[in-house]
Amino acid sequence: MGLHVPGRFDKVVDIRTCHLQAEPTNAIRNHLRELGLTMGLTFYDHRTNEGFLRNLIIRNSTLGELMVILSVQYDQPESAVLLDSLEGHLPEITSLMYVVMPRRTKPCTTRTSVAGTAGTTSREALEDLQFKIGPKSFFQTNSHQALRLYQLARDFAD
């Protein structure tokens, strides 16, 4: 529940405040880390393919929606406990789910989505275009940069 050391995927830096994303991303990450430690849950090790908690994806939309996807190694009741706690702690989350990734795959490949009590999609807008984003959607995570890329492509296409 931290960030990877540059150039390494087997080392994670434990941080409390990341300035790259707006709040409540730090509150989400810190809450899940503390809860995982309190519950005695294991963190995933890429070298051994062992550990329960794998990855955390947080998406803030320009429409004020907040999507949280927790990746776990295998399905177990603790996943629902984590989601329930997070939803109770941060009710502004509009899309909340976990995905089960039992293989040594990257987070963006195969996964099984299981919804929490919040929705399973998030809405995003780029000028007059609206998008519905799900846990498997390919969409630029930096919405402001996505808008700029869209504008450049439109201008080049004339």
C-alpha positions as CSV (number, residue, x, y, z in Angstrom):
1,M,0.0,0.0,0.0
2,G,2.8,2.3,-1.1
3,L,4.5,3.2,-4.3
4,H,7.1,1.1,-6.2
5,V,10.8,2.1,-5.9
6,P,11.7,3.6,-9.3
7,G,12.7,0.8,-11.7
8,R,11.7,-2.0,-9.2
9,F,8.5,-3.9,-8.9
10,D,9.6,-6.0,-6.0
11,K,10.2,-3.1,-3.6
12,V,7.5,-0.7,-2.2
13,V,8.1,2.5,-0.4
14,D,5.7,3.0,2.5
15,I,4.4,6.5,2.2
16,R,1.7,8.4,4.1
17,T,1.2,11.3,1.7
18,C,1.4,11.2,-2.1
19,H,1.1,14.6,-3.7
20,L,0.4,13.2,-7.2
21,Q,-3.3,12.7,-6.6
22,A,-5.9,14.7,-4.9
23,E,-7.5,13.6,-1.7
24,P,-9.1,11.4,-0.5
25,T,-6.5,9.0,-2.2
26,N,-4.1,9.2,0.7
27,A,-7.0,8.5,3.2
28,I,-8.1,5.5,1.1
29,R,-4.6,4.0,0.8
30,N,-3.7,4.6,4.4
31,H,-7.0,3.2,5.7
32,L,-6.6,0.0,3.7
33,R,-3.0,-0.4,4.7
34,E,-3.8,0.0,8.4
35,L,-6.8,-2.3,8.2
36,G,-4.7,-4.9,6.4
37,L,-2.0,-4.8,9.0
38,T,-4.6,-4.9,11.8
39,M,-6.3,-7.9,10.3
40,G,-2.9,-9.7,9.7
41,L,-3.4,-9.8,5.9
42,T,-0.3,-10.5,3.8
43,F,1.0,-8.2,1.0
44,Y,1.7,-9.7,-2.4
45,D,5.3,-10.6,-3.3
46,H,5.9,-10.6,-7.1
47,R,8.9,-13.0,-6.8
48,T,7.1,-15.7,-4.9
49,N,3.5,-15.1,-6.2
50,E,2.3,-15.2,-2.6
51,G,0.3,-12.7,-0.5
52,F,-3.3,-11.6,-0.4
53,L,-3.3,-7.8,-1.0
54,R,-1.9,-7.1,-4.6
55,N,-2.8,-3.7,-5.9
56,L,-4.9,-0.6,-5.4
57,I,-6.4,1.5,-8.2
58,I,-8.0,4.9,-7.4
59,R,-9.5,7.0,-10.2
60,N,-10.8,10.6,-9.6
61,S,-13.1,11.8,-12.4
62,T,-13.6,15.4,-13.5
63,L,-17.3,14.9,-12.7
64,G,-16.4,14.3,-9.0
65,E,-16.7,10.6,-9.1
66,L,-14.3,8.3,-7.2
67,M,-13.6,4.7,-8.3
68,V,-11.6,2.3,-6.0
69,I,-10.5,-1.1,-7.1
70,L,-8.7,-3.4,-4.7
71,S,-6.8,-6.3,-6.3
72,V,-6.4,-9.5,-4.3
73,Q,-4.6,-12.7,-5.0
74,Y,-7.5,-15.0,-4.1
75,D,-11.1,-14.7,-3.0
76,Q,-11.7,-14.7,0.7
77,P,-14.3,-13.1,3.0
78,E,-11.8,-10.4,4.1
79,S,-12.2,-8.7,0.7
80,A,-15.8,-7.8,1.6
81,V,-14.7,-6.7,5.1
82,L,-12.1,-4.3,3.6
83,L,-14.7,-2.8,1.1
84,D,-17.3,-2.4,3.8
85,S,-14.9,-0.6,6.1
86,L,-13.6,1.6,3.3
87,E,-17.2,2.5,2.3
88,G,-18.2,3.3,5.9
89,H,-15.0,5.4,6.3
90,L,-15.3,7.3,3.1
91,P,-18.9,7.5,1.8
92,E,-17.8,9.8,-1.1
93,I,-16.6,6.7,-3.0
94,T,-19.0,6.2,-5.9
95,S,-17.6,3.0,-7.4
96,L,-16.0,0.3,-5.2
97,M,-15.0,-3.2,-6.0
98,Y,-12.3,-5.8,-5.7
99,V,-10.8,-8.0,-8.4
100,V,-9.3,-11.5,-7.9
101,M,-6.0,-12.0,-9.7
102,P,-4.7,-15.5,-8.9
103,R,-2.0,-15.6,-11.7
104,R,1.3,-13.8,-12.1
105,T,-0.3,-11.3,-14.5
106,K,-0.2,-7.5,-14.7
107,P,-3.1,-5.7,-13.0
108,C,-4.6,-4.7,-16.4
109,T,-5.0,-8.2,-17.8
110,T,-7.3,-11.0,-16.7
111,R,-9.3,-10.4,-13.5
112,T,-12.6,-11.2,-12.0
113,S,-14.7,-8.2,-10.8
114,V,-16.8,-8.5,-7.7
115,A,-18.8,-5.4,-6.8
116,G,-19.0,-3.7,-3.5
117,T,-22.2,-2.0,-2.4
118,A,-21.3,1.1,-4.4
119,G,-21.5,1.1,-8.2
120,T,-19.2,-0.7,-10.6
121,T,-18.6,2.1,-13.1
122,S,-17.5,5.7,-13.0
123,R,-18.4,8.6,-15.4
124,E,-15.9,10.9,-17.0
125,A,-16.3,13.8,-19.4
126,L,-13.9,15.3,-22.0
127,E,-15.6,18.4,-23.4
128,D,-18.8,17.3,-25.0
129,L,-18.0,13.5,-24.8
130,Q,-19.0,11.4,-21.8
131,F,-17.5,8.0,-20.9
132,K,-18.6,5.2,-18.7
133,I,-15.5,3.6,-17.2
134,G,-15.5,0.1,-15.6
135,P,-12.8,-1.8,-13.9
136,K,-11.5,-3.3,-17.1
137,S,-11.8,-0.1,-19.2
138,F,-8.7,1.3,-20.9
139,F,-8.8,5.0,-20.2
140,Q,-6.1,7.6,-19.4
141,T,-5.9,7.8,-15.6
142,N,-5.0,11.5,-15.8
143,S,-8.2,13.0,-17.1
144,H,-6.8,16.5,-17.6
145,Q,-4.0,14.9,-19.8
146,A,-6.6,12.8,-21.6
147,L,-8.5,16.0,-22.5
148,R,-5.3,17.5,-23.9
149,L,-4.5,14.4,-25.9
150,Y,-8.1,14.4,-27.3
151,Q,-7.8,18.1,-28.2
152,L,-4.5,17.5,-30.0
153,A,-5.8,14.5,-32.0
154,R,-8.9,16.5,-33.0
155,D,-6.8,19.4,-34.1
156,F,-4.4,17.2,-36.1
157,A,-7.4,15.4,-37.7
158,D,-8.9,18.9,-38.5
